[in-house]
Amino acid sequence: MTHQPQLSLHLWGHLFRTPIIPAAGPNVGSGRMVRRAAEGGAGGLLTKTISSTAAKVPHPNMARIGKDSLINTELWSELSPEQWFTREYDIALAAAREYQLPLIASIGYTAEDLATLGPRLEQKGIDILEFSVHYLDPQQLIHTARTLRNAVSIPIIAKLSPHTGDLGQIAQILEPYVDGFACINSFGPTLTIDIERGEPLLGSQYGYGWLSGPAIKPLAVRSVFEVARVTTKPVIGIGGVTRGEDVIEFLMAGASLVGVCTAAILKGAEVYGKIAAETAQWLTAHGYQNIEEVKGVYLKKYRDGQPVVTIVDRTAWIDEKRCKTCNLCARVCQFGALSAAPKQIPSIESAYCTACGLCVSVCSFGALELRPRQPVTYPEYAHS
Ligand SMILES: Cc1cc2nc3c(=O)[nH]c(=O)nc-3n(C[C@H](O)[C@H](O)[C@H](O)COP(=O)(O)O)c2cc1C
């Protein structure tokens, strides 16, 4: 019998069943939706950002981009704080207690908003607060974080946005006032045009919206790495998580938990449990007993970077047994190093190979790798 790897972890004095939790959005936009997240197997719970007043949200405010990303202009909750305090938090808290999951409440944005909302949420029984810097300018950061720190005694997470500047630097500035970080919020603003009608997809002033989903995952992983490099406080990695492998990637970059928004919107609340099951499968297949073993694997190795190689000391090499003769490698090679007739194993002309690595990355069968060669430097390649 295979031993199930351990996914649970203790953070901020609470037990998270798995490292996969909701990130703020309509997927946790009401008490009922938070309950759905618990039923769908989330490892901890979180509620949509509220502020001192209900958001006046443009309509329409969400559109799918490509297969699995989104742009949105949803701002924060359209429900008033009073509605949250008299109804939605009670439903969310009941679900959290029933499923024995910690409940994080997301709030924004000014110091005054946080000074009022923070203590009310602590009194209400919320376990952890997350505050968003999405609409703050950098000069307001310290005052805002310090105000919330002085107002509550429960743990505080700062949720960072990629457009606000150097996230490593911002994390260092905020570190004395917070217990952890979440990054990233959606990226933007961005613009997409419906070319059939020459119209915007969203109802914001210029049709601008914030990008989320797999389109922003590399930015999110880089941001988590940058923040984890400068702080020992836990980081929630958010941005484009749709499957177990994404969780592993964020954990390796230094995250302790991951947040999921877009995938939960497009695929339903079951996605939290599904991603957790895939994470467990990946760990088992790779011989890991628990998530701690993969945490920071990349961070520890590359915290200070790697030597940059500019000489060409490797060349593409093909494993003929694995090659399915799809010829994709030959099609993408920009240097004429790989050539193939239909249904034939490509031949490699090492003199033309610049070891750019693209062929290795497009091969779905693991048939290509870069192998050592006699080093050459540009312009010694036989560029045609
Ligand atoms: C429709 C929508 C609404 C969102 N609303 C909020 C919000 O109220 N507060 C917040 O901090 N982030 C909000 N986000 C950002 C997400 O929490 C998350 O940081 C971002 O979308 C990246 O994760 P993802 O790729 O899993 O969606 C929203 C995202 C979407 C798509």
The ligand as an SDF file (V2000), in Angstrom:
LIG
                    3D

 31 33  0  0  0  0  0  0  0  0999 V2000
  -12.8480   38.2920  -10.7060 C   0  0  0  0  0  0  0  0  0  0  0  0
  -11.7310   38.5100   -9.7530 C   0  0  0  0  0  0  0  0  0  0  0  0
  -11.9350   39.2530   -8.5970 C   0  0  0  0  0  0  0  0  0  0  0  0
  -10.8940   39.4780   -7.6850 C   0  0  0  0  0  0  0  0  0  0  0  0
  -11.1290   40.1770   -6.5470 N   0  0  0  0  0  0  0  0  0  0  0  0
  -10.1320   40.3450   -5.6370 C   0  0  0  0  0  0  0  0  0  0  0  0
  -10.3720   41.0060   -4.4010 C   0  0  0  0  0  0  0  0  0  0  0  0
  -11.4840   41.4120   -4.0780 O   0  0  0  0  0  0  0  0  0  0  0  0
   -9.3250   41.1610   -3.5630 N   0  0  0  0  0  0  0  0  0  0  0  0
   -8.0640   40.6950   -3.8460 C   0  0  0  0  0  0  0  0  0  0  0  0
   -7.1430   40.8460   -3.0370 O   0  0  0  0  0  0  0  0  0  0  0  0
   -7.8150   40.0340   -4.9980 N   0  0  0  0  0  0  0  0  0  0  0  0
   -8.8230   39.8500   -5.8850 C   0  0  0  0  0  0  0  0  0  0  0  0
   -8.5780   39.1620   -7.0480 N   0  0  0  0  0  0  0  0  0  0  0  0
   -7.2120   38.6510   -7.3220 C   0  0  0  0  0  0  0  0  0  0  0  0
   -7.0780   37.1780   -6.9300 C   0  0  0  0  0  0  0  0  0  0  0  0
   -7.2930   36.9930   -5.5510 O   0  0  0  0  0  0  0  0  0  0  0  0
   -5.6780   36.6550   -7.2830 C   0  0  0  0  0  0  0  0  0  0  0  0
   -4.7190   37.3540   -6.5430 O   0  0  0  0  0  0  0  0  0  0  0  0
   -5.3390   36.7870   -8.7670 C   0  0  0  0  0  0  0  0  0  0  0  0
   -6.4880   36.6300   -9.5550 O   0  0  0  0  0  0  0  0  0  0  0  0
   -4.2940   35.7590   -9.1990 C   0  0  0  0  0  0  0  0  0  0  0  0
   -4.7040   34.4400   -8.8930 O   0  0  0  0  0  0  0  0  0  0  0  0
   -5.4270   33.4640   -9.9570 P   0  0  0  0  0  0  0  0  0  0  0  0
   -4.5820   33.4190  -11.1630 O   0  0  0  0  0  0  0  0  0  0  0  0
   -5.5760   32.1530   -9.2460 O   0  0  0  0  0  0  0  0  0  0  0  0
   -6.7580   34.0930  -10.2380 O   0  0  0  0  0  0  0  0  0  0  0  0
   -9.6190   38.9340   -7.9540 C   0  0  0  0  0  0  0  0  0  0  0  0
   -9.4120   38.1800   -9.1210 C   0  0  0  0  0  0  0  0  0  0  0  0
  -10.4340   37.9470  -10.0090 C   0  0  0  0  0  0  0  0  0  0  0  0
  -10.1890   37.1160  -11.2340 C   0  0  0  0  0  0  0  0  0  0  0  0
  1  2  1  0
  2  3  1  0
  2 30  2  0
  3  4  2  0
  4  5  1  0
  4 28  1  0
  5  6  2  0
  6  7  1  0
  6 13  1  0
  7  8  2  0
  7  9  1  0
  9 10  1  0
 10 11  2  0
 10 12  1  0
 12 13  2  0
 13 14  1  0
 14 15  1  0
 14 28  1  0
 15 16  1  0
 16 17  1  0
 16 18  1  0
 18 19  1  0
 18 20  1  0
 20 21  1  0
 20 22  1  0
 22 23  1  0
 23 24  1  0
 24 25  2  0
 24 26  1  0
 24 27  1  0
 28 29  2  0
 29 30  1  0
 30 31  1  0
M  END
$$$$
